[in-house]
Amino acid sequence: MHVFEVEGQEKVGEDTVLDVKVLPDRAHYALSHFGIAYEVSAITGIPLKKERDLTVKVGEREPLKVVVEDSKSCRRYIARVVEGIGNAETPKIIKERLETLGQRSINPVVDLANYAMFDVGQPLHAFDADKVKGSIFVRRAKDGEKITTLDNKEVVLNTNVLVIADEVGPLAIAGIKGGKRAEVDSNTKRIILESATFDPALIRKTGSYLNIKTDASKRFENNAPPAGAFLGMIHFSKRLEDVFGDSLTFSPLSDFYPEQALDRDIKIKIDFIQGRLGAKISEKEIIEVLGRLYLKTVEKGGEFTITVPAWRQDLVIPDDIVEEVGRLYGYEKIKPVLLPKIKGELPINKNFYYTNKIRLILEERGFSEIYTSSFDKKGDLEVLYPVASDKNFLRTELSKSMEGALQFNLVNADLLGLSQIKLFEIGKVFKNGIEINSLCVGISNTKGIKTKVNDLIRDTREILIKELGADVLTVCTIDDSGGLLMLENKQIGTINSIDGILEVDLDVLIESLPQPKTWNIQITKKDTVIYKSFSKYPFIIRDIAVFVPSDVTAKDLISTIKKETGHLLVNDYIFDEFKKADKTSYAFRLVFQSFEKTLTDEEVNKIMEKVNAVVTTKGWQVR
């Protein structure tokens, strides 16, 4: 209730893994153990442990030469050379902690880079310095340039991709994945450490384009702060020294940081915080809460000046401070306040009113509302990153989806026990770059229903006109296949009589209707709805027609049939009846389905043989 949902706990060995749902607004600092510890400290008041001395032995060699050609895409780039890498093992505790988090131990250098990333949230990388030719370049890739990644996949690049390169070619896809050519292995003696921050939008686009997602790209996509690059570098360096000992020599840092992110001040009055939260939180409590977040606060004349560290990128405006105070003070402590009384009558939202009135009109007449995908394989507006090859445009109509829904439900009509499929959808369509609200109504008959779909659609249109008062809505008939819906000589919809579909521009229709003065929509009380599970297995249909004496009813006949069919008969209905001399013919459709398996024709045929036998023994005649 204070910051994150903990969605699960899992015991792994002697440890426990918490599955914490970190949302994007705090991901830039909270996708790390430090970030979570920082929040736990703020919530509980338990101080964070003091950081140990992270200095390392720096040699006298020149800093590594780094050339950043695209400073908008690379906000900060820190690098250093480390010499004296020898044979060593990753400490057992680090291996265990990485394995607990689902990470495979590779070698000490890679393991420590991963460990530092999970620890402080800064992605890190190491190159074998002896495999790097010349200086380090941060640049855009060339069209057709290739790189083999650490997982041995060849990737073709283009100018939209940022790479880390040397004088030969790409060494890594910036912010996403390292390359094989400068991979650290058991023979590595000298390494180049990298700690950087990149444009989050670029990393996300590149990852989507190349279909590569990593722990590093996840953090860069969420705007990893430039201040974290330095923190990550000194943590990584110190852990290398812990493992490899005093034999290591570190070069001075090369730090490209053209636009430094600075701490910032936010001014906010006490009564502003109290007013926004609706609680009289004292000045002392506010200062105490902000202090637990390590936000330096100075009060003067009822106004706070709060210094926010550069890495808290989510705190920008006074309202952000209000949220911090509220969540740590405890929203549950804030007593609800009655809303002020409303003077006069509030205007009714016209669009909301008529949209819901249309829903009720159609539902009361047996229609079911559906929701279909907003995407299509054709349209006016193309989707930049479609979820599927047939969903790369925004739809221009609802009718196409309605046609598919009618057909799908028609196939299952016998199982559902429906003689008609009656559906409607209210949704958005996109024509010529404009977003439009549309209403689509669809009707389809099952076999044996004689009423024409054309008549049903016409009746539905007449009901809507009558109930809504849309007297100006007319139909211009073209032929038997359908017509145009007209509003004052302007087309606002179509009727497809063949498929039984009506679609109308809801925005224009509602605009033509009068402004409602009162909320006079009457909701009819419905019978209790009972929900039950359904089978995922297909059903089988059998029809049976039987001549019985005139004193035998349809109820008597189906009762006799059900005694032989058992639980596999899930639905039945009579679809034909006529008299001949002193006998009556009843025709039933029987629907068989199992909750455990797919029924075979042979199994259902055996049931029908038993039904025929018992009917015959009663002296009734199966047609």
Protein Blocks (a to p, Z undefined) as FASTA:
>chain_A
ZZpccfbdcdehjbccddddddfklmmmmncfklmmmmmmmmnopacdddddfbdcddfb
dcdddddfblmlmmbdcddddehiacddddfklmmmmmmnopacfbfmlmmmmmmmmmno
pacddddfklpgcjaddddddehiacddfkopacdddfkbccdddfkbcfbdehiaccfk
lpccfkbmbdcdddddddfklmmmmmmmnopacfklmmmmnopafklmmmmmmmmmmmmm
mmnommbccdddddddfbacddddddddfklmmmmnopacdfklmmmmmmmnopacddee
hiacddddfklmmbmbfklmmmmmmmmnopklpccddddddehjddddfklmmmmmmmmm
mmmnopacddddfbdfbdjbdcfbacbfklmbccfbfklmmmmmmmmmmmmmmmnopabd
cddddddddeehiacddddddddddehiabdfklmmmmmmmmmmmmnopakbccddfbln
bccddeehiafbdcdfknopacddfklmmmmpccdfbdcbccddddddddddddfbdcdd
ddddddddfklcfklmmmmmmmmnommlmbdcdfbdcdehjbccdddddddddfkbccdf
klmmmmmmmmmmmmmmnopacZZ
